[in-house]
Amino acid sequence: MDATKFLYGKRSGEARGVFERAEIGEISLVWGDNGVGLQHIIDKHIIKQSDFNSVKEMLDTINDVITQGIIETQGNGDYRIEKDGNRAIIATTEDGKFVLTAYGINRGVGEKKEALRMRHCLTNASPRS
């Protein structure tokens, strides 16, 4: 996805039509900040939680959720799309465009604690000789 490489390199802006869903149309991706957009998703799911090994793996999964998941309209006009415990939130902008603003993985508390424990172990492991 050249558009995401552009966003990642520039660390600002918007890439239009990165994703598409028949019921919604084109869905854009914004760099965003620590609370929304690609920056937020990378920070949360790659850096903090190690849910993915790369941005490409993450975007492939998000694309699968968006194109194949079950879609639900939210009360505020946004969309929630879910598949296999993964969730994408698509916001409607003031000018009627659609933007991926958040991504989540439904996990229980035990799973989250184990993921954090494993991350801590990996981070603090000494190199083998």
N, C-alpha and C positions, 0 to 999 in steps of 0.2 A: 504494500500500500504506500505509494509514493507520497500521498497527501499526509499520512501520519509521519513519515520521515521528515517532511517539510516542517510540520508543527513541532516535532521533537527537536529538530535542529534550530529552529527560530525561537522556540519557547514562548510563542504568542500566536494569536490569530485564529482563523477558522478554516477548516477544510470542508467544503460543501459536498454533499452526496457521497460520503464515504460508505454509508450503509443504505440499504433500501428495504422497505417492507411494503407489500401491496396495499395494505389498509391505510398506511400513513403516507407513503411516498419516500422521497429522498430524506435522509437523516444526516445532518452535519455533525462534525466533531470539532470542538473548540479546545484550545490549549487550557484555558480556564485558570484556576488558582488552586490553593490548598483545599478548597471546599467543593469545587465542581470541575468537570471536564477531564481531559486527558492527564493533566498534571496530577490531579487528585487521585485518579484511578491508578496511575503508575505508582504514586507514593504509597497508597494503601495496599494494593494487591501485588506489587513486585517488591518494593523496598521494605515495607513494614511487615507484611504477612507472608511473603514468599509463596503466593498462590500460583505464580507463573514463573517460568525460567527466562522469558523474554517478552518484549513488547509485542512481537509478532504472534507468539502463542496466545497472549492475552487478547489481542485484536481478533484473531481467528475464532476464539471462543465467544467473544462478544458478538461477532458477526453471525455465528451459528445460533446464539440465543435470539438475536433480533430477527433473523430470517425464518427460524423454525419454531420459536417458542410460542407459548400461549399469551395472547395479547389481552390486556384489560385497560379500559379507559378509567382514569382517575377523576375524581370530582372537580379538579381544577383544570381539566382539559389535557393533562399530561397522560402519557401511556406507561404502563408497567408491562414488561414482557418477561416471562419466566420459562426456563427449560432446565431440567435436571438439577434443580437447586440453585441455579444461577439466575440473576435478575438484572435487567437493564431498565433504566428510567430514561424516558424520552420526554423532554420538555417542549412545550409549544411556545415559541417566541412571540413577542408583541406583533410582529409582522407576519405571523402565520407559518413560520418555518419550524422545522423540528430539529432538535439538537440532543445528542446523547449527553446527559449531565451526570449520571452516576451508574455504577455497576456494583453488584453485591453477590456474595455467595452465602447461601443459607447454611449455617453451621451451628451445631449445638455448643454450649459453653465448654463441654469436655473437649470437643474437637479444637476449639479456639485455644484453650490452655495448652493442649498437646502441641499444636503448631508453634505457639510461642516458646514452649520448652525446647522443642527441636531446633528452632531458630537460634535460641540462646546457646545450645550445645554446639551447633555448627559454627557460630560466631566465635566462641571461646575455645574451640578445639585447637590443640597445638599441632603443628605440622609433624608428619611422620618422617622418620629418617630412613 
